[in-house]
Amino acid sequence: MPAAAAEISRPALVPSTRFALAIACFLGSAVVYMLRTSLSMAIVCMANPPAKNETKKEACPILTSPAESLLNATAPEPRVYEFDWDETVQSRVLGSFFYGYLFSQVLGGVIAAKFGGKRVIMGAMLVSAIFTLMSPVAARVSYFALMAMRAAIGFSQGAVFPAMHSMWSVWAPPQESSVLTSISYAGTQFGNIVVLPLGGFLCEYGPDGGWPSIFYLLGLIGVLWCAVWMWMAADRPSTHPRITAEERSYIITSQEAAMGKTSAKAPPTPWRALLTSRAVWACWFAHIAGDWGAYTMLISLPGFLNDVLGLELKALGLVAAVPYVAYFIIINVGGFASDFIRSKNIMSTVNMRRLAMVLSLGGQAVFLVLSTYCKCGQDVLVIFFLTVGMALSGFQFSGYVVNYIDIASTSSGTVMGIGNTLSCLGGIISPMVTSMIVKQKTQEEWQIVMWITAAILVTGTTLFCIFAKGEVEPWARNQEDAGEVELAPLNKKEDEADK
């Protein structure tokens, strides 16, 4: 190890300012997903549910929990819904979020790189929270107004994660990048876990008809988080008012050892070099594949469980949350394990990223396919396959997600924003492919869908493993002294080890 790197004093991660920032990002990620899924929770008690196809022959009897059976036997009166929206209208309203989300990813990364991530995240989250608070009013005006409101929320939220990645490019020491980003983004699953039971409770017992209280409470939580963020966050360690001198020196020194001396002026985005970088495309391939698998788990797999096995996740109660809890745990375990392995020189950065992707997307492919070969009465086996598959997919946060920072440094927010945009297209195409294949709702049709998904997951993993790198690309180094050789041995040593 170079002498310059050996002299860096490493203060404890817990407690530290960088760890506190990771917790703030964790809570922010949770709030993002709470606001994002607020309508999915509320629409259950806002509008008439889609009519069921009574002529459809089920392969297995629908699983009903004992509690649900008791409720059905003693239910007093059917719920009266405020809106008479058919299935087409409901799908349009639910999908309107992505109309805006698709178009702000790159913009958020570019603005954060130029002006700092703190203000971008603050502004995006505040707008998202305020529009969430206004959603009940918009819904009562017309569903077009609600669609516009949701598209605006999507547009504002699209900037959050690229801006967050941009912040970590200057806050995360290379030795701790996996654990800090994993903690930050694990909040997404925590938000899902919290909002599911909370939404159901407010639907039944909340004021103003129940469903508006979901938007009111979650919007208020978003506003409160913004206040916490303003106090806890800073664009750079050098501008944080409460960071210790030792920690500030550690972060800046370790960053400069890998990426060059920090400049006060934000470097321009090297678009040509960025778009022709094999390492960047490796992340994009993995990102598209990973999100395709995630959308399949979220949208398509419940359809298989219902069509073929007669299994409804809502009938499983808390068991349905087990895969999300496992995913949350593995995201954090993977981050800690990844940085530990790298710190002990057991594996280089690029090989650690490759291993994480093989475990995450490769493992998810195997268990997704296995789940479609389950038969009636194998409900426990299905939940086991789903839990293991979703849990393993959490390792991708120690793979391509943090690799954006490894390779792109100051442009990581922009690069991730492009990756998020491309993967959003996968979320649009994946349900279309499923609907084209699944006509008769047979097990064989669903197996074809999952084999296609598995092929995409394996292809994305393979391309990532071939083209990925573990060091900062030359065009992404800080420009003030990008050509200095005394700071290069850390990356050069790793390159030689990989060869």
N, C-alpha and C positions, 0 to 999 in steps of 0.2 A: 504493500500500500504506500502511496506517495507520502512524503513527510508532511506536506500541507494538509492532507486529509487526516493523518494520524493525530495531528495536534488539535483537532476539533473536539472541544469538550461537549459532551452530550448530556444535557439536563434531563431529568426524568420526564416521561410523557405524562404521567399522572401524579400530581396535578400540574398543569401547564396551560399557557394561553392557547397554544395550538390544539390541545385536547378540548378546551372549553369551546373553541371555534368549531371543532368537529361535532360536539354535542349540540351547538346552535344549528349547525347544518342538518344534523339528524332530526331535530325537532322541525326544522323548516321543510325537510323532505316529507316528513309525516303530514304536516299541514298542507303541502302541495297535493298529496294524494287524497287527503280528506276533502279538500275543496273540489278536486277533480271528480271524485266519486259521489259527491253530495247528491247530484241529480239521480244517479243510479239507485241510491237508497230512497230518495224522496218519491220518485215516480211510481214506486210500488203502491204507495197510498195516495197518489195524486190522481191517477188516471185508471180507467177500466183496464184490467189485464187482458192481453190478447186471447181471443177465443181458442179453446183447445179443439183439436181435431178428434172428434169422438169416434170417427170411423177407422182411425189408425189402429192397426193390430199391434199390440205390444209383444215383444219377444219374451219379456219377463213381467210379472206383476209389479206395479209401482210400489216402491218401498215407502211405507208410512210409519213414522215413529209412533210409539204408544201415546205420547202426549198429543200429537197431531190427531190421532184417532179419537181421543177423548174430546178434543176441542171441536172436531167435526160433529161429534154426536150431541154436543151440548151447545153449539154455536147459536146464539140468540137470533141475530138478524144479519144478512149480508151487509158488507160495508157499502156506504154511499160515497162514490168518488166525485170529486169536484169537477174533473175534466173528462169529457167524453172523447178521448183521442183514440183513433184506431191504431193498429200496429204500425202502419206506415208513418204516421205522424210521430209516434213515440220513437221509432228508430231514427227519424230525422233529427228530433230534438236531442237524443242521446249522442248522435254522431256529430252534432254541430261543434262540439268542443274541438275536434280535430281539424275543422276548417280553418281555425285560427292557429292552432298549435303547430301545424305544418309549416307556417310561413315566418316564424319568428326565431327559429333555432339558430341559424347562422348569424342573423342580425344581433341576437343577444350575445353570442360569443365575440363578435367583432367589437361591439360597443364596450363590453367588459374588458377586453384586452386594451382598449384605448383609454377608457376613463376609470377603470376599476370595477371589480365585481360587486362591492358592497352596495353601491347606489342602484345598480341594475337589479340586483336581487330585491332590494328594498322596494323599489318602484313597482316591479312586477308583482310582488306578493301583495302589496297594498292595493293595487288595482284589482287583483284577483279577489281579495277579501271583500272589498267594497262592492264589486259586481255580484259576488255571492250573496251578500246581504240584500241586494236589490232584486234578486232572482224571483222571489214570490210575487213582487209587484209586476214584474215583466210577464210572468206566467199568467197572471190574472188579466193582463191587457190582451195578449194573444200568444200563441205558441211561436209565432214569428219573432216577437220581441224576446221571448226566452231563448230562441235559437241565436239571435244576435248577441244576447248577453253571454251565452255559453261560448260562442266563437271568440268574443273579446277576452273571456277568462282563459281560453286556450291560447290565444295570441300572447297574453301577458305571461302565462306559465311557461311557454316555450323558451323563454330567455333564462329561466332560473337555473337549470342544470348546466348548460354551457357556461354561464357566468360563475357558477359554483366551481366548475372545473378550472376556469381561468384563475380564480382565487387560489386554489390549491397548487397551481403551478408556481406560485411565489411563496406560499405558506408551508408546503409540505417538504421537509427534508427528504431527499431520495431514499434514505434508509427507512423512512416511515410512511411513504406515500400510500402503500397498500392499506395499512391499518386505518389511516386517517380518512381516506376516501371511502373505505368499506363502512366505517362507522357513520359517515355522513349519509350515504345512500341507503343504508339499512333502514333509515326512517321511513322509506316508502312502504315497506312491508308492515312496519309498526302502525302506520296510518291506516292501512287496509284492515289490520286486526282490530283496531279500536273502532273504526267507523261502522263496521258491520253490525255489532250489537247495539251501538249507540243510535244508529239510524232506525233500527227496528223499534227501540224503546220510544224514541221521540215521535215516530209515526203514530204510535198508539196513545201516548200520554202527553205529547207536547201541546203547547197553546196554539191558538189561531188555526185550528183544524189539524194539528199534528205535523203535517209535512213542512209547513213554512219554518217551524222551529229548527229543523235540520239546517237550513240555510242560515238562519239567524245565529245559532250557536257556533257553527263552524266558521262563519264569516267573522264573528267576534274573536274567536280563537286566532284567526289569521291576523287581525289587527293587533292583538296583544303580542303575537310573535314578532311583528314588525318593530314594536317598541323594544323588545328584548334584543333583537338583532342590531338595532342602532347603537345600543350600549355595548354589546359584546364584540362586534365585528370591526375590522379595519381592512383596507385594501391590501396593505403590506405590513410585515412585522415592524418595519422602520417607522410606521406612522401610528402604531397601536399605543394608546396612552398608558396602559397598565402592564405591558409585557416587561419582564426583567431583562437587564442588559445581557445576562448570560444566555438566555433563550434567544434573544434577538440576534446575538452574535452567532450562535449555533446554526440557526435557520439560514441566515444570510451567507455564512461561510460555506456551509454544506451545499447550498444552492449554487453558489458561484463556482465551487469546485467541479460541479458537473455541467453547468450551463454557461459559464462565463460571468464576468462582472456585471452586476445589475446597473442598468442605466435609468436615470430619472424619466427619460422620454420613452414612451411606448414605441417599439419598433413597428414598421409597417408590416402588414400581412404579406408574406411571400407567396402569392397565389400560385404562380407557375410551379415553383418547387414543391409546394404543398400538394397540388393536384397530381403531380407526377411521382410522388414518393411511394415506393412499394410498401414501406412500413405503415404509412397512413392508410393505404388501401387494405392492408391486412386487418387493421382495426375496423374499417368499414365493412369488410366481408363478414367478420365475426359479429359485428353489431347487428347487421341485417339478419343474419341467421339466428342470433340469440333472441331478438325481438319477434321473429317469426315463430319461434318455439313458444315464447311467452304469450303471444296472441292466440296460438293454438290451445294452450292450456286454459286461457281465460275464456275464449269464445267458443271454440269447437268441441273441446273435450266434454263439457257438460252435456252437449247435445248427444254425443255417443253414449254417455252413461244413461241418459233418459231413453234414447231410441232403442238401444240394444239390451241394456241390463235393467231398465225400469227403475233406475236409481236417480233420485233427486238429491243434490247436495244439501239443499235446505232441510231435508228430512233427517239429515245426520247430526244436526245441531252443532255443538262445539267441535265434533270430529272433523267437520268440513274445514275448520281453521288450522288443523294440524299441519297440512303442507305449507301454509304461509308461515307458521311459527318455525318450522324446520328450515325454511328458506332464510328467514331472519337470522337464525343462529349461525348457519353456514356462511352467510355473508361476512359476519364478524370473525368467526373462527378462521375462515380463509384469509382474511386480511392480516390477522396476527401471525398465522402460520407462515404466510408468504414472506413477511418482513423478517421473521426469525430465521427462516431458511437462508435468505439472502445475506443476513448479517453474519451468519456462521460460515459463509462461503461454501455451503453445501451444494448450491446450485446458482448459476448466473441468473441475472434478471430476466433475460429473454427466455431461457429454458423454464424458469418458474412461471412465466406468463403462458408458455405453451402447455405446460402440465395443467395449469388451472383451466385452460380452455378444453383440453381433452377430457378432464373430469367433468366439467360443467355441461358443455353441449353434447359431448359424446355420451355421457351418462344419461342425460335427459333423453336423447334419441332412443337409447336402449329401453328405458322404462316406459316411454310413451308408447312404443310399439307393443311391449309386453302387456300394457293395460288393455289394449284392444282385443287381446286373445282370451280375456277372462270370460267366464260363462255365468249364467244365473246362479245366485247363491254364493258367489265369490267376492262379496262386497268388501270384506276385510282385505283381501289380496289386492283389490283395485285401489283402496286407500293407501295400502303399503306402497304400491308401485308409484302412485301419484306423489306421495310424500317423499320417497327417495329421489324420484326424478326432479321434483321442484327443489328439493334441498341441494342436490348436486349442482343444479343450474346457478345456485348462489355463488359458486366459485368463479363465475365470469367477472365478478367485480374485482377479483385479483388477477384477471386476465386482461381482456381488451379494454375494460373500463379505465383501469389505472394506467394501462399502456399508452393511452392518449397523452398522459402527463410525461411518461418516460421518454417519448419520442418527439413531442411537439412543443413542450415547454410553454413559452409565452403565447403560442398560437393554439394551445390545447382546447380552449373554449370554442374557438372557431371550428377546429377540426371535429370536435365532438358534436357541435351544432349541425354540421353537414351530415355526420353519421346518424344523428337523431332524425333528421329530415328523411334520409334514405330509408331508415327503418320504419318510419311512419307509413311509407308507401307499402311496406310489407304488411302492416296492419290492415290496410285497405284491401290488398290483393288476396291475403290469406282466406278471409271469409268468402270471397268470390269463388276461389278455387274449390273450397269445401262445398259450396252450394251447387257447383257444376257437377261434382262427383256424387254427392249424397242425394240421390233422387228417391230411392225406395227405403232409405234409412236402415239398410241392412248392415250386419257386422262386417261383411266383406268390403262394402263401400267405405266404411270408417277405417278399416285396415289400410286401404289404399291411401287415404288422407294422411294417416300417421306415418306410413312408409315414405311418402313425399316429404313430410315434415322432417323425418329422421335423415333423409338424404340431404336436405338443405342444411341441417345442423352439422352433419359430418363434413359436407363440402366447405362450409364456413370455417370449421375448425381446421381442416386440412390446409386451406389457403392461408389462414392466419399462421399456422406453424411453419409454412414455407417462407413467407415474406416478412414475418415479424422481426423487429429489432428491440433491443433492450436499452438503447442509449439515445441521447438527444441527437436528432438529425442536424447536420451542419447548418441548414437554413433556419433552424429554430433556436439556435444559440443566441444569447444576448449579443447584439452587434458591436458593442463598444470594444470588445476584445475577443471576438469569436475566433480570431486566428492565433491567439496565444497558445503555445504548446505546453507551458508548465501546468495548465489546468486539465490537460487532456488525458493523462495516464489512467485515471479511473475508468474512462470509457474504452481506451485502447486496450487495457488489460483484459476487460470483459470480452472485447471482440476477439482477441487472440485465444482466449479460453474456449469460446464457442466454436472457433474454427478447428 
